[in-house]
Every structure is written in structure tokens, then in C-alpha cells.
């Protein structure tokens, strides 16, 4: 990983999201930094790729998000 501050911000957000999803038993296999936005040097943090998931994972995610 580079030493660009936005890269660290994006990596921290990615780790936080991965942990929050795991707390609900949800794993998104393709959850990662979006490589084109990570490789480029924009003024904003790299994007996070949520990726694809199967219907069961989508339902667990929807249920977790619907909880108050």
C-alpha cells in the first residue's frame, strides 16, 4: 500500500466494513479496494468495490441493514 493519506483512509474503511459485515455473518468475497481508483491519483479516497454476491448473502445483508 502506498503512503498516500487517502489510501490509508480507504483501507481503514474497507477493514471497518469487512468487520461489520462479519459481525452479522456476512462475507462479500470480492470486497476490496477498486483497483483503478486506487492506482490513480485522485483527490479523493479510492473507491471500495462491494462486488457480487449470491441471493442468500444479499438477503442476509438486507436483514442486517434493516435492523434498528
ChimeraX attribute file (.defattr): number of C-alpha atoms within 10 A of each C-alpha:
attribute: neighborCount
match mode: 1-to-1
recipient: residues
	/A:1	7
	/A:2	9
	/A:3	7
	/A:4	10
	/A:5	11
	/A:6	17
	/A:7	21
	/A:8	15
	/A:9	14
	/A:10	20
	/A:11	19
	/A:12	12
	/A:13	15
	/A:14	19
	/A:15	14
	/A:16	12
	/A:17	15
	/A:18	16
	/A:19	14
	/A:20	14
	/A:21	17
	/A:22	12
	/A:23	11
	/A:24	13
	/A:25	12
	/A:26	18
	/A:27	17
	/A:28	18
	/A:29	10
	/A:30	11
	/A:31	17
	/A:32	17
	/A:33	20
	/A:34	15
	/A:35	12
	/A:36	10
	/A:37	15
	/A:38	19
	/A:39	12
	/A:40	9
	/A:41	13
	/A:42	10
	/A:43	7
	/A:44	13
	/A:45	19
	/A:46	22
	/A:47	17
	/A:48	18
	/A:49	14
	/A:50	15
	/A:51	11
	/A:52	12
	/A:53	15
	/A:54	8
	/A:55	9
	/A:56	10
	/A:57	15
	/A:58	14
	/A:59	13
	/A:60	16
	/A:61	18
	/A:62	11
	/A:63	11
	/A:64	16
	/A:65	11
	/A:66	8
	/A:67	6
	/A:68	4
